[in-house]
Amino acid sequence: MLIYFLGISNLAATPKEVAKITGKIANQKGEAVPYANVALVQLDGALVDGAVSDENGNFLIESTKSAKVKLVISSIGYVSFSSEAFDLSPGINKDFGSISISDEMMGLDEVTVKASRPEIIIQPDKTIINVEGTIMAEGSNALDVIGRSPGIYVDQDGTINLNGRTGVTVMINDRPTYMSATDLANFLRSMPADNIKSIEVINNPTSRFDAEGAAGVINIQLKKNNVDGVFGNIQVGGQYNGQFAPNAGMTLNVKKGKWSTNGTLNYNEYAVYNDIDIIRNFRLAEGQSNFNQDSRIASRYKTPSFNGSANYEINKNQNLGLNVQASNSSDVNTSSSGTVISNPGQDFNSYIESFNDAKGERNRLFTNLHYDAKLDTLGSKISADVDFTIMDSESSSLLDNSFWPENDPTGSANSNKIQTLNDMYYTIFTAKVDFTKALKGGKTVETGVKGSWVESDNNLDLSRAESEGPFEQDPNSNRFVYNENVLAAYAALKGSFNTKLSYQAGLRGEYSDIVGNSVTLNQVNKQSYFNLFPSVFVQHKVSDNYQIVYNANRRITRPNYRLLNPFVYYIDPLTSERGNPHLTPQYSTNFEMNHVVKGSYQFTFGYSVTEDAFMQVFEQDQAERTTTTFTDNFDQTRNANFRAIVPVEIKKWWTTSNMLQVNYNQFKTPIGGDFLDVEQVSFMVRSQQNFTLPKGFKVEVMGMYLGPQIWGQGSIGGFGWVDAGVTKSVMKDKLSLSVNGTDLFRTQVIRANIQFAEIDTNFRQYRSNQGMRFTLRYNFAKGESFRVRSNTGSTEERNRLD
């Protein structure tokens, strides 16, 4: 790559000092429009430079910066004008000639333009999917839209995978979500997609981001206030998949003077059946024993949540903001299972019947105080954030087991009960300062520092009772206290060699000091380490219709706090889960090359090597014929991937977006006394069809197929499914009704097996994904245009809660 870049002939070209952008503004009658605002704006909305037209409508913008920009013209009484994007760099002269702008004839709430598919903007360090105003946003929730974004797959548990890798950091308006994976999935299900402006997919984040998260970052940008007065929506809906689960929400934005406020209140229920069939084969000295287990788990999650912010513009250069997120998540899980056991040399079968009633509740409060200031007209700025988060979690379960030595459930049985009480409490405090300095020649320097202080207290209380006897304390009960302090600093340089070649390079350093204390076992595990995380991004514009983006970085993923607790949790009498206090962070080195053709077609090659990767491990006790799962560090995993995104407009009313992703995965590590060394090529295909029909009808059909793949010790068979939905809009698009069908043909069945060392186990699982969902939504708006700044917060620590 170095030889390639050095060989570009125009790399040595010396740019002139100033770019000049000129033109003349006129109305539809050909009359000059004086004193109009003229601005050069980056594709993410950031202002680069600007000017005001003179009394004859002429304008001149002189700039020393380099960026991909649009020319935006606005004036009272006229519809805003926005040009096609072009490359700004020192030395260019661009004359727009005469630009005609139209009279503003009606209010914003009377005109709505809908696009069939989202616009995708490729930047050196991220891909932006503009969701606002598209069919993709109607009748869907945030988790649906994320799952349809380039390179992303959301599995049945709601876990987000990016380019075939887990460990994605999810942010909302540049702020952390600070939720466990389950709570985050429920939160995103409750968020209407019509509230989303865009989704930023950052495969390889820059040094400005926390180094946490091996797979990358997904940043959801919500709609900001765009009317002077009131803007918002109300929606109600529900889903039926054998169980009915309602949802409702309201969003309200208000601006008066220098104050801007917004709030979103949502309530969501998610109900699901999970049918699991497991066959375990045990090879004993006298022959083979078989365990055939059928289980059904009925789960219901209820999540009311609030997200609100207030912003005060101290003056035109300074802004102060406060953000509050609060949620309560409760769940009820009822499972029943029956297991038939065949033993060698016996003519009869044994039988186990188990019932597990579990419930939990989690309360979360996150607050962010933010300040930012513009330091000059070149783009220099400073921002500061202080975050404080608290969360408490309580859960309990009662596992009731009955054992029959013969397959006769009507006969006498032995029994035992296992009661689990689990209390967790977290506090997180973070503070950070970011500084950006604009230099001559269009270069920009970024630097910042951050500190985070985490404390968690987890108390696990286990007790057992044999038959009808009293409960007695289980020796696996444990209290675990965890403290983590991380100090970080970074610096980055952004600029361009010429009009065709731009770059961004950065370095982040993080020092971690960790203490895990098992109070019950009197075991203290201390870790302290310092790491450097470099990142490099290069964007090469080969032509107006073809660009290549190269990037590389190094990332870290620290283990969830709960996984470090040496707990033992009984799932059923045959299966248990335990913690691992010896887990160490995993490190990944990532490379990517993205080819973008005509701004729409993407062909991406990626490669990642992860050291000490987190993977779920299955261990089998042959004598007791039980299985234990835990998370451990694998020596090394490798992932190579190719992704193609091909959108096609078949007709003006029929568009399609298609994606093919091919992954190569390799896992190598010793497990017990054996060595795992497996590899496989897998693929994922997704096709989405959008139809814009007369009389306000819109239809979407999405089909997806995942080929066979390996994941650690396990192999997963291929499966696919089809979703479809229809939306009808009335009252000038203010009121819409959406009806969606999921997994129409009931094909989202997962089949997997583990054939490793002495383990011989087969799984079959189906969640009740086949169902219908409806959403009724009303939008309201009144007033003149205005804009609200967005705040940023810290990004990492609470994403590791589970």
N, C-alpha and C positions, 0 to 999 in steps of 0.2 A: 504493500500500500504506500510506503514511504517513497519508493522509486517511482510509483505511478504518479503521486502528487508532485514530486519534484520534476517530473517530465512534462507537466502541463506548461505549454509555451507561454501562455499569458499570465502565469503566476507572478512573473517578475514585473509585470506592467505597473507603473507608478500611477495611482489615481490622482486626479486633480483634487483640489482642496474643497470645492463647493459644487453641489448638485443644484440645478435650477429647474423648478417646475412652474410653468406659466400657463395662462389661459384667460378667457373672458367669459363672464357669466351673463346670460340673458334669459328673459322670460319667454313665454310662448308667443308673445307679440313681437319679439325681437328687441325689446327694450332692455337696456342695461340694468343689472341688479346690483346696486351699490351696497357696500358694508356687509356683505355676506361672509359668514364664517367658512374658511377653507382650511382643511386639515389633512395631514398625512397620518393615517392610522394603520397600525399593524393588524394582522388578521385576528389576533386575540383581543382587539379593542384598545390596545395601549396607544396613546398619542405619541407621535414622533416629532412633528413640527407643524406649524400652522401660520396662517396669515389672515388678513381681512381684505376683501376686494375694495378698490378705490371707487370714486364717484362715477367712473365710466365702466365699472364691472370688471376691470382688469385685476389680476392677482399675480404675485410672484412669491414663491417659497424657496428660500435658500437653505440648504441643509448639508451638514458634513457627515451624516449618519448613513449606515448601511442596514437595510431591512427589507422584507417583503411587505408592501403597503398597498393601501387603497386611498384614492383621493375622495374625500367626503366633503360635500358642500351642504350647508344648512342656512336657512334664513326664515324669519317669521313670515308666515303666510304662504310658504312654498314647501313642496314635497322635497325631502332630503335626496340628494344625488350621491351615488356611490359608484366609483369606476371599477373596472376590472383590476385585479391585483397585478402589481408590477414590482420589479426589483429597483430599490433606491440605493444608490451608492455615490460616493463623491466623484464629481466630474461629469455626470450625465446631464444632458439638457433635454427636457421633455416638454413639448408644447401640446396642450390639450385642445387648442383652438377655441372655438365658440361652444360653450356648454349651455344647453337649454334646460331650465328647470321648470316644473309644472306648478300651477297654482294648487294650493291645498283646498279641496272642495268639500271634504267630509271628515268627521272625527275618526280617530283610530279604532274605536270600537265598532265601526260600521264596515270595515274592510278587513278581510282575513284571506291571506294567500296560503294555500296548502301545497306542499311538495310531496311527490310520491315517495321519494326516498331521501334520506338525510344527506346533506353535503358533507364531504369528508375533506378536511384540510390537513395536509402533511407538513409538519414543521420538523426541524432537525432533531428535537428532543421529545416529540410527542405527536400523536394523531388525534385530531379533534373531530368528533362526530356531532354535527349540529342537528339536534333532535327537534328543537322548537318549530312548530308549524308543520310537522310532517305527519303522515298517516301512522308512522312508527310510534308516535306518542299517544295516539288515541286508543282508549280502552285497555291500556297496558299499565303495568307498574314498573318501578325503577329496576327491579331485578330482571324482569322480562327484557327491558331495553338493553341492559348491560350484557345479558346473555346473547344478544343478537349483534353485538359490536365485533369489529374485526379481531380475530384471534382469541376470542373469549368463549368459554364453555362453562355453564353453571350446572353442577351435578344435582342429583335428586335431593341431597341434603342441603342444597343452597350454597355449597362451597364454590367459590369462583376460581376457575383455572384460566391462566393466561399463557398462551403458546405452549400448552401441555404441561405447565408447572403450577403448583399450588404456592401459597405464601404471598398472596396479593394484598397490598395495603389499599384500603378504600377510604377516600376523603370526600367531603361534601363542602363545596365552596372553599376549597383549600384548607379546610379544617379536618382534624381527625374525627372518625366516627366513634372510636373508643368503645367498641362492643365485641363480645365474643362472636364466633362465626354464626352460631344459631340465632342470637339476638339481632345481628346485622342482617341476616337473611329475612327475618320477620319484619324488621324496620323497613327494608327496601321494598318488601311486598306491600307495605302500607302506604308507600309514597307513590302517588299518581305520576305517571310518566309525563303527563301534560304540564307538570310543574318544572320539568327539566329543560334548560336551555341547551346544554351540550354535555358531552361526556369526553373527557380527555384520557386517552389510553397512553400511558408512559411505560413502554417496555423496559427501558433502561434509564432510570431517573438520574438527574444530574446531581452534583455534589451538594446543591442547595437542599435537597431532600434528605431526610433521615436515611441512613444506610440500611435500615431494617426493611426486610421484605425481599426475598430472593427473586420472586416472579415479576415484580414491578408495581406500579401505582395506577389506580383508577380514580380520577377526580371528577365528581359529579358537580357541574355548575348549574344551580337552580336559576329560574327566572328572577330578575331583579325588578324593582319598581320601575315602571315605564309610563306611568300617568300621574299627573299632579292631583293628588286627592286620594282616591281609593282604587285598588286593583286586587282581584282575588277570584276564588272559585269555591264551589261546594260540590262534593261528590259523595254518592252512596253506591254500594254494590254488594256483591256476595259471590260465593262459589259453592257449587255442589258437586261432590265426588263420592257420594255415599254418606257424607256428612255435610251439613250446611254451615258455612262460615261467613259471617257478614263483615263488612268494612265500611268506613265512612271517614271523611276528612274535610277540613276547611283551611284555606289559605287566605290571609288578609295582609295587604301592604298599604301603609298610610305614610304620606309625607306632608309636612307643614313647616315651611321656612327651612331652617338648617337641620331639622330633625327628620330622620327617615326610620321607620320601624316596619318590621314584618314579622309575622308569626304563622306557623303551621301546626295545626292540631290534627292528629290522625288516630284512628282506632282500627286495629286489624286483628282478625282471627284467622288462624291457619290450622285446618284440621286434616289429618291424613291417617289412613290405614297402612301398615307396613307388614306384608306377608312374607315370611322368611322360611325356607326349607333348607335344612342342613343335614348332610349325610357325612358322618365321620367314621373312618375305618381305622381300626387299631390292629396292628400285626403283633400277636402274642406268640409265646413259645408253643402253645397247644393249638394255635390256629388264629383265625381272624374274628374280631368282635366288631359289630356294627351298631352305631348310634344313629337312629333316624328321627330327627327332630323337626316338628312343624310348629311355627310360632305366628302369632298375630299381635302386633303392637298398635293400639289406638292412641293417637296423640292429638292434643289440642293446645295451641298456643294463643294467648291473648296479649296484645301489645298496644296499650295507649302510649302515645309519645307526643312531645312538644319540642319544637325548634323555633326559637325567636331571637331577634337581634334588634339593636337600636344603634343608630349611627348619628353622630353630631359633627357637622362640618365647622370646625373652629374658625377657619378661613379657607380661602381657595386652595391653600397649599397643605393644610393640616386636617386630619380626620381622627376622631376618637370613636371606638365602637365597643359594644358589649354583645356577646352571644351566650345564650343559655340553651342547653339541651337537657331534657329530662324525660325519663321513660320508666315504665314499670312493665316487666314481662313475667307472666305467669304461665305455667304449663301443667298439664295433667297427662300422665302416660300410664295406660293400663295394658299389660301384656299377659298373654296366656300361652303356654307351650306344652306339648305332649311329646315324649320321647320313648320310642320302642328300642329296647336293647337286646340284641342277639349275642349269645356267648358260645364259643366253640365247645362242643361236647354236651350241649344242653338241648333238649327237645322243646323247651318253652322259652318265652321271651320275658324280660323284665320291663317294667314300665315306670316312667317318672312323669308327674304332672306338676307344673309350676304356675304360680300366679304372682305377678309383681305389680304392685300399685305404687306409683311414684308421683310426686308433685314438687314443684319448685317455684320460687319467686325471686326476681332480681330487681333492685331499684338502682337507678343510675342518675347522677347529676353531674353535668359538665358545664363549666363556666370559662369563658375566654374574654380577656380584656386586651384590646388591640389599639395601637397608635401608629399612624404613618404620617410622613411629611415629605413633600417635594422640596429638594434643596436648591435646585436651579432649573433653568428652562431646557437644559440638555437631557434631562431624564434621571439625574441623581436623586436618590431618595433613601430614607431610612424607615424601618418599621420595627416594632417591638410587640411581643406577645407574652402574656402570662396566663397559664392554664391551671385549673384546679379541678380534679375529678375525684369523686367518691362513688363507690359501688358496694352494695352488700347483697349477698346471695344466700338463700336458705333452701335446702332441698331435703326431702325425706323419702324413703322407700321401705316397703315391707315385702320381702320375698318369701312366699309360702310354698314349700316343696313337700310332695307326697311320693313315697317310693313303694312299689309293689314288686316283690321278688318274682311273681309270675304275672303274665299279661291278663290280669283279672281286676279291673278297677273297682269291681263291686266288693272285692274281698278286703281283708284287713290290710292296713298300710302303715309303714313307718313315716314319720314326718319331722321336719324341722323348719324353723323360721329364722330369717336373717333381717335384722332391722338396721337401716343406715340413716344417720343424721349427719348432714354436711353443711357447715356454715363457713362462708368466706367473706372477707372484708378487704377492700382495696382502697388506698389513697395514692393519688399521683399528683405531683406538682412539677410543672415545667415552666421554664422561662427562656426566651430566645430573643436575639437582636439580629436583624439583617440589614446590610448596607450595600447600596448599589451606587457606583460612581461612573458617570458617562465621561469618556475621554475623547480627545480629538481623533478624527479619522474614523468615527463610528464605532470605536471599541468601547466595551463596557466591562468593568470589574465588579464582581460580587464577592462579599465576604460576610461572615456571621459567626456567632457563637450560640451554644444552647446547653442548658443543664436540665437534667430530669432526675427526680427523686421518687422512688416507688417503694411502697411497703404493702405487703399482703399478709393476712393472717387467716389460715385455713385450719378448721377444727373438724376432724372426721371421727365420728363416734359410731362404732359397730358393736352390735350385741346379737347373741344367738340364743335360741330356745329349742330344746329337743322335745318332740311330741308336744304335750301340753304343759311342759315344765316352765319355770320362770326364765326370763332373759338374763343372760350373763355376759359380762364384758368380753369382747373379742380382742385377742392380743394385737390384731392389725389396726386397732384404733390409733389415731395419731394427730398431734397438733403440729403444724408446720408454719413457721414465720419466715418470710422472704423479704430481703432488702436489696435494692438495686439502685446504684447511682451511676449515671452516664454523663460525661462531659464531652462536648463535641465542638469543633471549629472547622470552617471550610473557607476556601477561596476559589474563584473561578474567573476565567477571562473569556469574553465573547467578542467576536469580530469577524472580519472577512479579509481574505487575501485580495479578492477582486470581485467583480460583479457576478462571477459564476461559482465562487468557492467561499463558503463561510464556515466558521468553526466555533466550538465551545469546548474548553478544557477546564477541568476542576480537580481539586483534591480535598478530601474530607478526612479528618482524624477523629477517632472516638476512643475515649478511655472509659472502661467499665470496671466497677467495683461491686461485687456481688457476694452476699452472705445468705445461705440457706440453712435454717436451723430447725431440725426435727426435735422439738421440745420433748416429746414422749420418749424417743429413742436416744436422746442426748447425743445427737450426731450433728456436727456443724460442718458444712461444706462451703469453702471460700474460693472465689475465683476473682482474678483481676487481670486485665489484658488491655493492650493498646493496639489499634489497627488503623491502617491507612486504606482509604477507598477512593481510587482514582476513577475519573470518567472522562471520555473523549467523544465529541460529536462533530462530524464533518458533513456538510451538505454541498453536493456538487450539482449545479444546474447545467446539464449538458446542453439542453435546448429549452425552448418555451414549452415543449410537450414532454420533456423527459428529464427527470432528476434522480440522483442516487443519494441516499442518506446512509452514512456509516456511523455506528456508535459502538462503544465498548465501556464496560464498567465492572466494578467489584462490589458485592453486596453481602450483608450479614443477616441471618435470621436467628433471633434468640428464642429459646423454648418458652412456651406458655408457662406462666407461673405455676399453674396447677400440676403440670406434668412433672415438675421437679419434686413434688411432694411424694414421699415413699408410701403412698396409700395403697390399699387393696379394696377394690369395689367388685361386688358379686353381681354379674348380669343375670345369670341363672345358675343352677347347681353344677353345670358342666363348664361354665365359662366365667372367667374373672379378668379384671383389668387392674394393673398396678402402675404406680408412678416410678420415675427413674431420677433420683437425685444426682446422678452422674452425667446427665445430659449436658453436652457442650454446644455452643453455637455452631450453626452451619454457615459455610462461606461459598459463595458462587461467583464465578467469573463468566461474564456474558458478552457475546459479540453478535452484531446484527448488521445486515446490509439490506436496505429497502429500496427497490426500484419502483418509481412512480411514473406512470405513463398517462399523459393528458389529464393529470390531476385527479384521476378516478381509479385507474387500474393499478393495483399494488402486487408486487412479486417480492417476497421477503425471505431471506435466508438467515437463520439464527443458529447459534451454537452456545451451549452452556455446560460448564463443569462445576459440580457442587461437591465440596469436601465436607465430610461429617454430616451428610444429609439426614434429616429426620425421616424415619420411616416406621410404620407400624410393623411390629414383629409378633409372630405367633409361636408360642412354645407349647409342647405337648408332653404331659406326664403319662407315660405308657402304663405305669403301675396303677395310678389312680384314674386314668383315662379322662383327664380334664385338660382344658386348653386355657392358657393365660396369654393375654395380649398386653403389649407395652410399647412405648415409643423409644427407639434407640438410634444411635448415630451409625449410619452406613459409611464405610470407608470413602466411597466415591460413587456418584451417579453422573451420567452424561446424557445430554439431550441435544439433538440436532433437529431442526425443523425447517420446513418450507411452507409458505403460506401464499395463496393466490386469491385475490379479491377482484371479481369481475362483475361490475354493474352493467346492465344492458337496458336500454329503453326500446322495447319492442314496438309499442305504440305510445301516443301521448297519454293514453289512459291506462297503459299497462307497462310497468317497469319491474325489473327483477334484479336482485342482488345475490351473487353466488360466491361461495367461499370453499376452497379446498385447502386442508392443512394436513401435512404429512409429518409425523414425528418418529424419530429414532431414539429409543431409551435404552440405557445400559445401567445395570446395578451390580456392584461388586462389594462384598463384605463378608467377613466370617460371622456366622450365627451359631452360638454354642460350639460344638466340635465339628461343624460342617462349614463349607464355603459356598456362598451364593454368587454365581456368575451367570447372569442372564441378559439377553438383549432381544429387541424386537422392533420392527417397523410397523407403525399403526397409522391410521388416517381418520380424518373427520371431514364430512361433506355437509354443507348447509345451503339450501336454496330458498329464497324468500320472494314471493310474488305479490305485488301490490296492484290493485285495480281501483281506479277512480271512476265511478259510474254516475249516471245522471241522477238528479233529484237528491243529491246529498249523500249517496251511498258510497261507502268505501269498503273494500274487501282485501284481506291479507291472508295468504296461505304460506306456511313455513314448514319445510321438511328437513329433517336432520338425521344423519346416520354416523355412528361411531364404530369403527372397525375393531377387531380384537386387539387387545393390548396387555402388557404386563405392568404390574405395579408391585415392586419388591418381590416377596415370595409368591404373590398371587398372579393368576392369569384371568382376564375378564373377556368374555365373549362379546361379539359385536351385537349392537342393537340400534334401533332407530324409532322415530315417531313423527307424527304430523299434527300440527296445530293450525287452527283457522279462526278467523274472526271477521265480523262485519260491524260497521259503524254507520249510523244515520244521524246527520246533523240538521237542525232546524233553527228557526229564529236567528238567521244570519250567523250561524255557527256558535251562538251563545249556549245552546242546549244540545247535548249529544247523548245518544244511547249506544253502547257497545256490547256485543254479545260474542264471547270467545269460547271455542271448544279446544280442550287440551288432550293430547294423546288419543286422537280420534279412534284409532284402531287397536288400542290397548297393547301396544307393541314395545313399550318402554320397560322391558323385562331384563334384569341383570342376572347373568349366569357367570359364576366364577369358581375357581378351584385352586387349591394349594397342594402341590405335589413336591414336597421338599423334605429331605431327610426322612424322618419317621412319620411326617404329617401327610395324611391322605384325606382331604376334606373337600366336599363340593357344596356350593351355595346356589340358591335360586331366590331372588328377591323381586317383589313388585310392590311399589307404592301406589296408592290409589290416585295416580296422576290423571286418569281419564275422568273428565268432568266438564262442567259448564261454568262460565263466569260472566257476570253482567255488571256494567258500570253506567250509572246515570250521572252526568256532569253538567254543571251550570257555571259559566264564566261571566264575570261582571267587571266593568271598568268604566271610569269616568275621570276626565281631566286632561291636562296638557302633559307633554312629555317631560320627563326628568330622569336622572340617572343616580344610582346609589353605588357607592364604592363597595368592594368586597373586602372582607378581613381574612387574615390567615392565622392559623394556630399551629400548635405542635402536631406531629403526625404519627407517632409510633406506639407509645407504650401500651395504651389500652387495647390496641388491636391484638394483643397477645393474651387477652383474657379468654377463658373458656370454662 
